[in-house]
Amino acid sequence: MTRIAICAPSTPINPADAERVLALAAEYPTLELTIHPQCYEELGHFAGPDERRLAVLLECANDPRFDAVWCARGGYGANRIAAQAVAGMREAARNKLFLGYSDAGYLLAALYRARIGRPVHAPMPVDIRRFDGELAVRRTLSFLAGNRSELEPSLDTRPTVAFNLMTLATICGTGLMPDLAGHVVMVEEVSEHLYAVDRLFFHVTEHLRDKGIAGLRLGRVTDVPVNDRHFGAEAEEIVQDWCGRTGIPFLGLADIGHDPANKIVPFGLADRG
């Protein structure tokens, strides 16, 4: 039996969505999900104050009864507690799976830097709200049950990480940033103007240019707002331009994004087979 704790390091989910996730999980007899009541707490934008979100994350991470910690939702907030969370993790967290994407990337990055647990870019419970969202939630449940058939298809012999582009850009230069030498770095984005995507790639590629990464892959850039004038380049052209300027290999596209098709990317080389 694989026991999974669901908590909310960033923003809350609602009980109705949680019940739908539990109903899907019942179809996987080797999984047992526990949704912490903190997932429903609200304080402005957040699922409770920083101190509460941190305490619950540590409670789940340090509880030896759980094999995995699954972030309920992204949004914003994990960066405010990620460093303290890593500092407070004990032996029980050392080999635990930690799953999420988007804002959860702050936590995944901090864990990967500290070599704690096994961070995984994966759909979250909140994805149940998307059109065809059951497909996304099932992808993570299936992964937790041991199925590796829906890993991102370009994964090869090189270690890999996956981030939301805005999240990675704001991690760069901070104490959360892991060493990505030799890594394939996958990025995706949602709800940003193309000029903002260009700005983000300016920052990210400048930071990564001398870090020895194996290259960049571009996931989906979706829900781009309509600007008063077209930027003049699409997302793939933007990343190719900045990779060319900084000497970073552009490796092509990645099957990740803020959508139900978002694939699984274990950080590093673990959990692929």
Summary of the structure (lengths in Angstrom):
residues: 273
radius of gyration: 17.7
end to end distance: 18.8
largest distance: 54.3
contacts: 956
relative contact order: 0.14
helix: 38%
strand: 20%
